[in-house]
Amino acid sequence: MASFQIRKYRDEDDEVVKEIFTMGMIEHVPSSFVHVLKQPLTQMVLTCVFCALLASSKSFLLPVLAVTLLLAGVRQLVSYLFTSYIDTSLKEDLRSIREAYMEKKDACFWVAESEGRVVATVACLPCAAQPECMELKRMSVRRSHRGLGIGKALCRTVADFTQERGYPAVVLFTSVVQTDAQKLYEHMGYSKMRQFVIPSLEGRVTNFSIIEYRLEVQEGKIS
């Protein structure tokens, strides 16, 4: 089993941190596409298009081609949404990790290093929506280093930091398709607080929801 250590972010980590974040987000495109296909609205539209074209054209090939094009369009939409989120993140807090986390009060960014290579990241800072709580952000572990306990160690690092700074709880937000992350957080003692659809046209059309978790970190409550 490969050993690892957790340390604070350094400026020379910048490019690899952004790479880990980007690759971690892109991984969710296929599962998000499947999620959209499972939605009743999507299935209804595909069925209606297929049946209407089959009835009007008397051809089986045309409706098959039309549905194939619609599926390709849905896949492209999902990819676009993730790419947009990645671009926005790289222009906001990940544009300058030092400014966003290392130079701000009660904020920090950590990396996990294995055999001299950065393989995972996590960060936290006071939550904008709940300033009395810390928010865990930018959790990502390279696929090649999952299952080694790195995610758990990063969660503990954030919980310890939160407790040291005197905050009562950690909150985080993850998507409905990130099932492995949900299992990790629940294993670490996080409680599911609410689930809500992304407040945008794309979010409502695809029924893509976000889950909020919370971990109390008073003495004796850190897993």
C-alpha positions in Angstrom: 0.0 0.0 0.0 1.4 3.4 -1.0 2.1 5.8 1.9 1.0 9.4 1.8 1.4 12.6 3.7 -0.9 15.6 3.9 0.7 19.1 3.8 -0.3 22.6 3.1 -0.4 23.9 -0.5 2.7 25.5 -2.0 2.8 27.7 -5.0 4.6 25.0 -7.1 1.6 22.8 -6.6 -0.6 25.1 -8.7 -0.7 23.3 -12.0 -1.1 19.8 -10.7 -3.9 20.9 -8.3 -5.8 22.4 -11.2 -5.2 19.2 -13.2 -6.5 17.0 -10.4 -9.6 19.2 -10.1 -10.3 19.3 -13.8 -9.9 15.5 -14.3 -12.0 14.8 -11.2 -14.8 16.9 -12.6 -14.7 15.4 -16.1 -15.0 12.0 -14.6 -18.6 12.8 -13.7 -19.8 13.5 -17.2 -20.8 9.9 -18.1 -22.7 9.4 -14.8 -24.4 12.7 -15.3 -25.4 11.8 -18.8 -27.0 8.6 -17.5 -28.7 10.6 -14.8 -30.3 12.8 -17.4 -31.4 9.9 -19.5 -33.2 8.4 -16.5 -35.4 11.5 -16.1 -39.0 11.1 -17.1 -39.0 14.3 -19.2 -36.0 13.1 -21.2 -37.6 9.7 -21.8 -40.9 11.3 -22.8 -39.2 13.6 -25.3 -37.2 10.8 -26.9 -40.3 8.5 -27.1 -42.5 11.2 -28.6 -39.9 12.2 -31.2 -39.3 8.5 -32.2 -43.1 7.7 -32.4 -44.0 10.9 -34.3 -41.3 10.5 -36.9 -42.0 6.8 -37.2 -45.7 7.5 -37.8 -45.1 10.4 -40.2 -42.2 9.0 -42.3 -43.1 5.3 -42.3 -39.3 4.8 -42.0 -37.5 3.2 -39.1 -34.2 4.8 -40.0 -35.2 8.5 -39.7 -36.5 8.2 -36.1 -33.5 6.2 -35.0 -31.2 8.9 -36.5 -33.2 11.7 -34.9 -33.1 10.0 -31.4 -29.3 9.5 -31.9 -28.8 13.1 -32.6 -30.9 14.1 -29.6 -28.8 11.8 -27.4 -25.6 13.4 -28.8 -27.1 16.8 -28.0 -27.9 15.8 -24.5 -24.4 14.5 -24.0 -22.9 17.7 -25.4 -25.1 19.7 -23.0 -23.9 17.8 -20.0 -20.2 18.2 -21.1 -20.9 21.9 -21.6 -22.3 22.3 -18.1 -19.2 20.6 -16.5 -16.8 22.5 -18.7 -18.5 25.8 -17.8 -18.2 25.0 -14.1 -14.5 24.0 -14.5 -13.8 27.3 -16.3 -15.6 29.4 -13.7 -13.8 27.7 -10.8 -10.4 28.2 -12.5 -11.2 31.9 -12.8 -12.4 32.2 -9.2 -10.9 30.6 -6.2 -8.5 28.3 -8.2 -7.1 31.3 -10.1 -5.0 32.1 -7.1 -5.1 29.5 -4.4 -2.8 31.4 -2.2 -5.0 34.5 -2.3 -8.2 32.5 -2.0 -7.2 30.2 0.9 -3.6 30.6 2.2 -3.8 34.4 2.8 -7.3 34.5 4.2 -8.3 34.2 7.9 -9.7 30.8 8.8 -9.0 29.2 5.4 -6.5 26.7 4.1 -5.7 24.4 1.2 -4.0 21.0 1.6 -2.6 18.4 -0.8 -1.9 14.8 -0.2 1.5 13.7 -1.5 2.6 10.1 -2.3 6.1 9.2 -3.5 6.8 12.8 -4.2 3.7 13.3 -6.3 0.6 15.4 -5.4 -2.4 12.9 -5.6 -5.2 14.7 -3.9 -6.5 18.0 -2.7 -9.0 19.6 -0.2 -9.7 23.1 1.1 -11.9 24.8 3.5 -13.0 28.4 4.4 -15.9 30.1 6.1 -19.1 29.2 4.3 -20.6 32.2 2.5 -24.2 31.1 3.1 -23.5 29.9 6.7 -20.6 32.1 8.0 -20.7 30.4 11.4 -19.6 27.2 9.7 -16.6 26.1 7.7 -17.2 24.8 4.1 -15.2 21.8 2.8 -14.3 22.4 -0.9 -12.1 21.1 -3.7 -12.0 17.5 -2.5 -10.5 15.4 -5.2 -8.3 12.2 -5.2 -6.6 10.8 -8.3 -8.3 7.7 -9.5 -5.0 5.8 -9.2 -4.8 6.6 -5.4 -8.4 5.9 -4.3 -9.2 3.3 -1.7 -6.0 4.1 0.3 -7.7 6.2 3.0 -6.6 9.5 1.5 -10.1 10.9 1.3 -10.8 10.0 4.9 -7.5 11.6 6.0 -8.4 14.8 4.2 -11.8 14.9 5.8 -10.2 14.6 9.2 -7.7 17.4 8.4 -10.6 19.7 7.6 -12.5 18.7 10.7 -9.5 19.2 12.9 -8.8 22.6 11.4 -12.5 23.6 11.9 -12.4 22.6 15.5 -9.1 24.4 16.1 -10.5 27.6 14.7 -13.5 27.3 17.0 -16.2 26.7 14.4 -19.0 24.3 15.4 -19.5 22.5 12.1 -18.3 21.7 8.6 -20.7 21.9 5.7 -20.2 20.8 2.1 -22.1 20.5 -1.1 -21.8 17.6 -3.6 -23.9 16.5 -6.6 -26.4 13.7 -6.8 -24.1 11.7 -9.2 -21.1 11.7 -6.9 -22.1 8.6 -5.1 -18.6 7.6 -4.0 -18.2 11.0 -2.3 -21.6 10.7 -0.6 -20.5 7.3 0.9 -17.2 8.8 2.1 -18.9 11.8 3.8 -21.6 9.6 5.4 -18.9 7.2 6.6 -17.0 10.2 8.2 -20.1 11.2 10.1 -21.6 13.8 7.9 -25.4 14.1 8.0 -27.5 14.8 4.9 -29.2 18.1 5.5 -31.1 18.8 2.2 -31.2 18.1 -1.5 -32.2 20.7 -4.0 -32.2 21.1 -7.8 -29.6 23.5 -9.2 -31.5 26.9 -9.6 -31.0 27.3 -13.3 -32.9 26.4 -16.4 -30.4 23.6 -17.2 -30.7 22.3 -13.6 -34.5 22.2 -13.7 -34.6 20.6 -17.2 -32.1 17.9 -16.2 -33.3 17.6 -12.6 -29.7 17.8 -11.5 -29.6 18.2 -7.7 -27.1 19.2 -5.1 -26.8 17.5 -1.6 -25.8 19.5 1.4 -24.0 17.6 4.2 -23.0 18.8 7.7 -20.6 17.5 10.3 -20.6 18.7 13.9 -17.1 19.0 15.2 -17.5 19.7 18.9 -15.2 17.7 21.2 -15.7 14.0 20.7 -17.8 14.2 17.5 -15.1 13.9 14.9 -15.1 10.4 13.4 
